[in-house]
Amino acid sequence: MSEPSKASEEVKRALQERGLLAERRPEDESQTAAHTSIDVLRFYCQIAFLIASSDGVLSEEEHYAIGSLLRSLLDVEVSQDALDEWVDQVDQVVQNHGVETAMGMLAASMTEPSVRRSALAIAAAVGCVDGPLCEEEVSVFESLADAFDIDDGDAREVLETCEQVLRDRSR
C-alpha cells in the first residue's frame, strides 16, 4: 500500500472511531430517494477537491487520495475517468465564478446532514495526506462547515483528528 493510501486509511479509521465519518455504501436503504449513490460520490469527490486544491495546487497525493478514500470508504469501484470528470466540473465553476459560488452550488445540491458531515471529513482527510491543512485549506473547510450548518465543535474535531493522525505518523 502506498504512503498516501496508508495515510488516508489511518485518517479514515480515526474519523470513523470518533463517529465523525459514517460508513455509507451506495446500496444503503437509509439513503434518500432524492440522492442517488452517484450524486453522493460526486458530492464527496467535489468537496474533497475544493479543500485540497484551495491552496492553488492539487498535489499528486491529494489527487490519488480522493479516489482511494472514496473507493475504500464506500467499498465501490469508481473509475478514474469519472473522478476526473467530477473534479473538472467543479474546477470549471471555481475558475469561472469563484470558490464561493462553487461552495454555494454544492451546499444547495446536497441537504442531507450525514452526507454533508461525511463529505467534510473526507475532504479534510484528503487535504491532510500531504501535510497539515494550510491556511487557505482551513478557510475553505470552515466556510464549507458553515454552509453545511455543521457545528463549530464538530468541524474542529474533524480537523484535530486529521492533524493528530499526521502527528502520530511522523513519530
N, C-alpha and C positions, 0 to 999 in steps of 0.2 A: 504494500500500500504506500502511495507517495506521501510526502510530507503534508501537502495541502489536504489530502484525504484524511490523514490521521488527525490533523488539527480540526477539520470540520466535524469529524466524528466525535472527537472529545468535547467540542463545544456543544454539539447536538445533545450528547448524553448528559452533560451538565445542565443544560436548559431543561431537558425532559425531567431529570431528577428533581428539579426545583418547581416543576409544574408550569414552567414558562413557555413550553413548546409542546403542544398536543400532537401526538402522532395521528395523522389524518390520512387515511387511504382514500383514493377516489371512489371506491365502492361503498364507503361508509353510508349507512342508512340515515345518519343524522344530518347528512349534507342537505342543504335546502334545494328545492327543485329549481330555484331561480339561478343557481350557480352550478354549472357542470364541473366535472373534475378538471377539464381543460381550462376553464375560467380560473379555477383555484391555482393550478400550476402556473398559468401565465401571470397571475397576480403575484405569486411568490417570487417568480423569476424577475419580474419588472421592479418590484420593490427592492429586491436584493441588488439589482443593477443600479438603481437610483442612489443608494447609500454607497455602494462600493466605488462608483465612478464619480462621486461628488467631489473628490479631491483632484479631479481632472484626469485621472488615469484609472483604467480598469486593468489591474495587474493580471498577469497570467495566472497567478494563484487564485485571485478572486474569480476570474472567468471560469476556471476549472471547478472551483468550489460551488458555484451556482448549480451547475449540473450535478455534481457529485452529491451535494447535500440534498437536493430535490429527489434524486434517484434513491438515495439511502433512506431518507425520511419517509417517503411515500411508497417505497418499495415498488416503483414503476419504472419502466424504461421510457425515457424522454429523449428523442433524437436531438443531436447537437444542432441540426438544422432548425428544428422548432425553437430551441432555446435562443439561437442566434436571431431568428425572425422576431421573437418577442422582445429581445433586447433592442433590436433595430427599431421596432415600433415605438418604444418609449424614448429611445435616444432621439428619434426624429422630433418628437414632441418637445423634448428638452432643447434641442438645437433651434427649433423654430419658434417656440413660445416660452421657454424657460422652465426651470425645475419646479417652480411654484405651481405652474399650470399642470405639469405632469403629475405632481403630488395630488392636486385637486381632482384631476381626472381619475386617478387610481383610487382615491378615497371614495369618490362617488360610485365607482364601479363595484365596490365590494363593501357591503354594510354589515356582514356577519362578524360580530366581535371576536370569536375564536379564530377566524381566518385572519383577521387584521393583526391580532396579537401574535399569532404564529409567523405571519409574514415579517413582522418587525424583528422577531427573534432570529429567523432565518437570515434576514438581511444583516443583522449585527454579526452573526456567526460568519457570514461570507466576508464582511468588511474586515473582520479581525484575523483572517487567515494569513495576511501579510504583515501583521503587527497591530498594535493598538489603533483604534479609530482616530483619525486626525481631526482637527477642529472642524473642517468642512463636513466630514462624515458624521460627526456628532451633531452638528447643526441640522443636517437633513434628517437624521434619526429623530431628534427632538421635535422637529416640525411634523414629521410623519406621525409620531406618537400623539401630538396634539390633534392633527387632522383625523386620526383614528379614534379619538376620545379614550386613549389609554392613560390610565392613572400614572402620574409622575413617578410614584414609588415603584410601580411595576416596570416602567421603562428603565428607570435607574438600575433595578435589579437585573434586567437583561444585560445591560452594558457591563455591570460589575461582574456578572457571571462569566461573560466572554473574556473580560480582561483578566479575571482570576485564572481561567484555564490557560491563557497565554503566559502569565507569570509562572504557573506551575510547570509548563512545558519548557520554559527557559532555564529551569533549575537543573 
